[in-house]
Amino acid sequence: SFAMSASFVLSLYLVPSRWRRLHRNAPAAIYARFVAASTSTAASVAVFVVVTRRGDCFGGLAKALGVDGGLVASLKAAASAVALAAVLYTGTLAASALVIANEALDWRDKGGSLGASASSTIGQTLDRLMTYPSAQTLRNLVIGPLTEEIVFRACVVPMLLEAGFSLPRAIFVSPLFFGVAHLHHLKRYICDERMPVVAACIQTLVQFAYTTLFGMYTAFIFTRTGHISAAVACHAYCNYMGLPDISFAWPPDPAQLRWLAKRDRIALVVLHERRYWIFLAYVLGIVLFATRLFPWTSPTFFASPFWPPSLSDA
């Protein structure tokens, strides 16, 4: 498991220097890392096949890697995982809805129709999505989640279980490999972004903490559903949404407002005025997430080969 994690990170540094020296968001650097990460992932799967004897102890290779059951079952698991993540982002989604509603009302007050306002807002959103750099989109929403979940969940978790780890222990230990795999960003912070060493260390430790916690969650989702599609979909959705932004809790800085577009100025003011409702939405999302976590990931419904009957919550 450690070797898989180390080889995944090391592969990113084996990229030829002419691409490695580029900024991490440069398309050429991203595509070069695509190849490196994909090659490392394929190698990890090959090692997994040999070490687990083609996944015999989990009922076959497809079940061991979480790709058994066909397309419909995989889509159901992915939908369940995304629905759970969306519930956790209730506060973020409520804030976005407030901004959109305020824009619609502003449009109506100027003599336009709510339908035209909604059409304009949807059009602007689609424009932003379409103009989002394609290489970064592939990295953040496709290649990154797919390769990382295959290595750190589909390969590492079953290997820990076969090595004798209990399921709870495997769920808590496997994300440490995932968290450690992100420590290499310290070099980027110091060498590329010229951050002070102390600030770079703090940033790296914070990233290690939340990637480890996130890894625990996706390991839980993977073992509960038995489908790697659930972990990949959850990873991609959370990458798209990002960390919750609670800057609306503080009054907007007048100096900052002066340099923002009117749409962004209004959004900041509206969100601050409705901050208590947004925080209430966050609390509601957390409560709903906690109450729906087990029912929406029932191993009985998804026929997971990893979750033992002794831990059944039915």
C-alpha positions in Angstrom: 0.0 0.0 0.0 2.8 2.4 0.9 4.7 1.4 -2.3 1.5 2.2 -4.4 1.2 5.6 -2.7 4.8 6.4 -3.1 4.9 5.4 -6.8 1.9 7.5 -7.5 3.5 10.6 -6.2 6.9 9.7 -7.6 5.5 9.3 -11.1 4.6 13.0 -11.1 8.2 13.9 -10.6 9.4 11.5 -13.3 7.8 13.8 -15.9 10.5 15.2 -18.2 11.9 18.5 -16.8 10.7 20.6 -19.7 7.1 19.9 -18.6 7.8 19.6 -14.9 9.2 23.2 -14.8 6.0 24.6 -16.1 3.3 26.0 -13.9 1.0 23.2 -12.6 -1.9 24.7 -14.4 -0.2 24.9 -17.8 -2.0 22.5 -20.2 1.3 20.8 -21.2 2.2 20.1 -17.6 -1.3 18.8 -16.9 -1.3 16.4 -19.8 2.2 15.2 -19.0 1.0 14.4 -15.5 -2.1 12.7 -16.9 0.2 10.2 -18.6 2.3 9.7 -15.5 -0.6 9.3 -13.1 -2.4 6.9 -15.5 0.7 4.8 -15.9 1.2 4.6 -12.1 -2.5 3.7 -11.6 -2.2 0.9 -14.2 0.9 -0.4 -12.4 -0.9 -0.4 -9.1 -3.8 -2.3 -10.5 -1.4 -4.9 -12.0 0.3 -5.3 -8.6 -3.2 -5.6 -6.9 -4.1 -8.4 -9.3 -1.0 -10.4 -8.4 -1.0 -9.7 -4.7 -4.8 -10.5 -4.2 -4.7 -13.5 -6.6 -7.2 -11.7 -8.8 -9.3 -10.7 -5.9 -10.2 -14.3 -4.9 -11.1 -13.4 -1.3 -13.7 -10.8 -2.4 -15.4 -13.0 -5.0 -13.4 -12.0 -8.0 -11.4 -9.1 -9.4 -14.4 -7.0 -10.5 -15.9 -7.1 -7.0 -12.5 -6.4 -5.4 -11.9 -3.3 -7.5 -15.5 -2.1 -7.1 -16.5 -2.4 -10.8 -18.9 -5.3 -10.5 -22.7 -5.2 -11.1 -22.9 -3.4 -14.4 -23.5 0.2 -15.4 -26.8 0.7 -13.7 -25.5 -0.4 -10.3 -22.5 1.8 -10.7 -24.6 4.8 -11.6 -26.9 4.2 -8.6 -23.9 4.1 -6.3 -22.5 7.3 -7.9 -25.9 9.1 -7.6 -26.2 8.1 -4.0 -22.7 9.4 -3.2 -23.3 12.7 -5.0 -26.7 13.2 -3.3 -25.1 12.8 0.1 -22.3 15.3 -0.8 -24.9 17.7 -2.1 -26.8 17.5 1.2 -23.6 18.3 3.0 -23.2 21.4 0.8 -26.8 22.6 1.6 -25.4 25.9 2.9 -23.3 26.5 -0.2 -26.2 25.7 -2.5 -28.5 28.0 -0.4 -26.0 30.9 -0.8 -25.9 30.3 -4.6 -29.7 30.3 -4.7 -29.9 33.5 -2.8 -27.6 35.2 -5.3 -29.5 33.9 -8.3 -32.9 34.9 -6.7 -31.5 38.4 -6.0 -30.4 38.8 -9.6 -33.8 37.7 -10.8 -35.6 40.2 -8.6 -33.2 43.0 -9.7 -33.9 42.1 -13.3 -37.6 42.2 -12.7 -37.3 45.6 -11.0 -35.7 46.9 -14.1 -38.6 45.9 -16.2 -37.5 42.4 -17.3 -39.3 39.2 -16.7 -38.2 36.5 -14.2 -38.1 34.0 -17.1 -35.7 36.1 -19.0 -33.6 36.6 -15.9 -33.4 32.9 -15.2 -32.5 32.3 -18.9 -29.7 34.9 -18.6 -28.4 33.5 -15.3 -28.3 29.9 -16.7 -26.6 31.2 -19.9 -23.9 33.0 -17.8 -23.4 29.9 -15.7 -23.0 27.7 -18.8 -20.6 30.3 -20.4 -18.4 30.1 -17.3 -18.4 26.3 -17.4 -17.6 26.2 -21.1 -14.8 28.7 -20.8 -13.3 26.9 -17.7 -9.8 25.7 -18.9 -10.4 22.2 -20.3 -7.1 20.8 -19.0 -7.9 21.9 -15.5 -11.4 20.5 -15.8 -10.1 17.1 -16.9 -7.6 17.1 -14.0 -10.0 18.2 -11.3 -13.1 16.4 -12.3 -12.0 13.4 -14.3 -8.4 12.2 -14.2 -7.6 13.3 -10.7 -10.6 11.7 -9.0 -10.4 8.5 -11.2 -6.7 7.8 -10.7 -6.6 8.7 -7.0 -9.7 6.7 -6.1 -8.6 3.6 -8.0 -5.2 3.7 -6.3 -6.1 4.8 -2.8 -9.5 3.2 -2.5 -10.0 0.4 -5.0 -6.4 -1.0 -4.5 -5.3 0.1 -1.1 -8.4 -0.7 1.0 -9.0 -4.3 -0.2 -5.3 -5.0 0.2 -5.4 -3.8 3.8 -8.5 -6.0 4.4 -6.8 -9.0 3.0 -3.7 -8.3 5.1 -5.9 -8.7 8.2 -7.0 -5.2 9.0 -10.5 -4.9 10.4 -12.8 -2.8 8.2 -13.0 0.2 10.6 -9.2 0.2 10.9 -8.8 0.0 7.1 -11.1 2.9 6.7 -9.1 5.0 9.1 -5.6 3.9 8.0 -5.9 3.9 4.2 -6.6 7.7 4.1 -3.2 8.3 5.8 -1.6 7.2 2.5 -3.8 9.6 0.7 -3.0 12.4 3.0 0.8 11.8 2.9 0.6 11.7 -0.9 -0.4 15.4 -0.8 2.6 16.4 1.3 4.7 16.9 -1.8 2.8 20.2 -2.3 5.1 21.7 0.3 7.8 21.9 -2.4 5.4 23.7 -4.8 4.4 26.2 -2.1 8.0 27.1 -1.2 9.8 26.8 -4.6 7.1 27.8 -7.1 4.8 30.1 -5.1 7.5 31.5 -2.9 5.5 31.2 0.3 7.4 31.7 3.6 8.5 28.3 5.0 6.2 28.5 8.1 3.2 29.5 6.0 3.9 26.7 3.5 4.2 24.1 6.3 0.9 25.3 7.9 -0.8 25.2 4.5 0.5 21.7 3.9 -0.6 20.4 7.3 -4.1 21.8 6.7 -4.2 20.1 3.3 -3.0 16.9 4.9 -5.8 17.1 7.5 -8.7 17.7 5.2 -7.4 15.2 2.5 -7.1 12.6 5.2 -10.6 13.2 6.5 -11.9 13.2 3.0 -10.1 10.0 2.3 -11.8 8.4 5.3 -15.2 9.4 3.9 -14.6 8.1 0.4 -13.1 4.9 1.9 -16.4 4.6 3.9 -18.5 5.2 0.8 -16.4 2.7 -1.2 -16.7 -0.1 1.3 -20.4 0.6 2.0 -21.5 0.6 -1.6 -18.8 -1.7 -3.0 -18.6 0.5 -6.1 -15.6 2.7 -7.0 -17.9 4.8 -9.0 -19.4 6.2 -5.8 -16.0 7.3 -4.5 -15.0 8.8 -7.9 -18.3 10.7 -8.3 -18.1 12.1 -4.7 -14.5 13.1 -5.3 -15.3 14.9 -8.5 -18.3 16.7 -7.0 -16.4 17.9 -4.0 -13.5 19.1 -6.3 -16.0 21.1 -8.3 -17.7 22.6 -5.2 -14.5 23.3 -3.3 -14.2 24.0 0.4 -17.2 25.9 1.8 -16.8 29.7 1.6 -18.0 31.4 4.8 -16.5 34.8 4.1 -20.0 36.2 4.0 -20.0 36.0 7.8 -18.0 39.2 8.0 -19.1 42.6 6.7 -17.7 43.3 3.1 -14.7 45.6 3.0 -15.7 48.8 1.3 -12.2 49.0 -0.3 -12.7 45.6 -1.7 -16.2 46.3 -3.0 -15.0 49.3 -5.0 -12.9 47.0 -7.3 -15.6 44.3 -7.8 -18.2 44.1 -10.6 -21.7 45.1 -9.6 -22.9 41.5 -9.6 -20.2 40.5 -7.2 -20.8 43.5 -4.9 -24.5 42.8 -4.6 -23.8 39.1 -4.0 -21.4 39.9 -1.0 -23.9 42.3 0.5 -26.9 40.0 0.1 -25.0 37.0 1.5 -23.9 38.9 4.6 -27.4 40.2 5.2 -28.7 36.6 5.0 -25.8 35.1 6.9 -27.9 33.6 9.7 -30.2 31.8 7.2 -27.2 30.5 5.3 -25.6 29.1 8.5 -28.9 27.5 9.4 -28.8 25.9 6.0 -25.3 24.5 6.8 -26.6 23.1 10.1 -29.6 21.6 8.3 -27.3 20.0 5.7 -25.1 18.5 8.4 -28.1 17.0 10.2 -29.6 15.6 7.0 -26.2 14.2 6.1 -25.8 12.5 9.4 -29.3 10.9 9.2 -29.0 9.8 5.6 -25.4 8.6 5.6 -26.2 5.0 6.4 -29.6 4.5 4.7 -28.3 5.9 1.4 -25.2 3.7 1.4 -26.8 0.5 2.6 -24.4 -2.4 1.7 -27.5 -4.6 1.5 -28.9 -2.4 -1.3 -25.6 -2.3 -3.1 -24.4 -5.8 -2.3 -21.0 -4.7 -1.0 -18.4 -7.5 -0.7 -16.5 -5.4 1.9 -19.0 -4.6 4.6 -19.5 -7.6 6.9 -23.0 -8.6 8.2 -21.8 -8.0 11.8 -21.5 -4.3 11.0 -24.9 -4.2 9.3 -27.1 -1.2 10.3 -30.3 -2.6 8.9 
